[in-house]
Amino acid sequence: MRLGLLAAALGGGALIVLITCFGVMAIGADVWRAGWSIPAICAFLLRQLFLSASAWAWFVGARSVSV
């Protein structure tokens, strides 16, 4: 719990520093330009989640993973 609060505080502080140094418009433009990668990242993470679930089901002896 304390580690999570510390991570949230550090992340929030880093966000404030980035916004202060570069400005909201510059950061927003960079995020907008990188938006094409979000579907690819989601597909990769969903694939990894499915493979992890399949491995766990195989390990505990379940028949299959239901989608």
C-alpha positions in Angstrom: 0.0 0.0 0.0 2.7 2.4 0.9 4.7 1.5 -2.2 1.7 2.2 -4.4 1.1 5.6 -2.8 4.8 6.5 -3.2 4.6 5.4 -6.9 1.5 7.5 -7.4 3.1 10.5 -5.7 6.3 10.2 -7.8 4.2 9.8 -11.0 2.1 12.8 -10.2 5.2 14.8 -9.5 6.8 13.8 -12.7 3.6 14.7 -14.6 3.6 18.2 -13.1 7.2 18.7 -13.9 6.7 17.6 -17.6 3.7 19.9 -18.0 5.6 22.8 -16.4 8.7 22.3 -18.6 7.1 21.5 -22.0 3.5 22.8 -21.8 0.1 21.1 -22.3 -0.1 21.7 -26.0 3.3 20.2 -26.8 2.6 17.1 -24.7 -0.9 16.8 -26.2 0.5 17.0 -29.7 3.0 14.2 -29.0 0.3 12.0 -27.5 -1.9 12.6 -30.5 0.9 11.7 -32.9 1.6 8.5 -30.9 -2.1 7.5 -30.9 -1.7 5.0 -33.8 0.3 2.7 -31.5 -2.5 2.3 -28.9 -4.5 -0.4 -30.9 -1.3 -2.3 -31.5 -0.3 -2.2 -27.8 -3.8 -3.3 -26.8 -3.7 -6.2 -29.2 -0.3 -7.3 -27.9 -1.4 -7.1 -24.3 -4.7 -9.0 -24.9 -2.7 -11.7 -26.7 -0.3 -12.0 -23.8 -3.3 -12.1 -21.3 -4.9 -14.9 -23.3 -1.6 -16.9 -23.5 -1.1 -16.5 -19.8 -4.6 -17.7 -19.1 -4.1 -20.7 -21.4 -0.9 -21.6 -19.6 -2.5 -21.3 -16.2 -5.5 -23.4 -17.3 -3.1 -26.0 -18.7 -1.1 -26.0 -15.4 -4.1 -26.5 -13.2 -5.7 -29.0 -15.5 -8.7 -27.1 -16.9 -10.0 -28.2 -20.3 -9.7 -24.8 -22.1 -9.9 -21.1 -21.7 -13.3 -19.7 -22.5 -13.2 -16.5 -24.5 
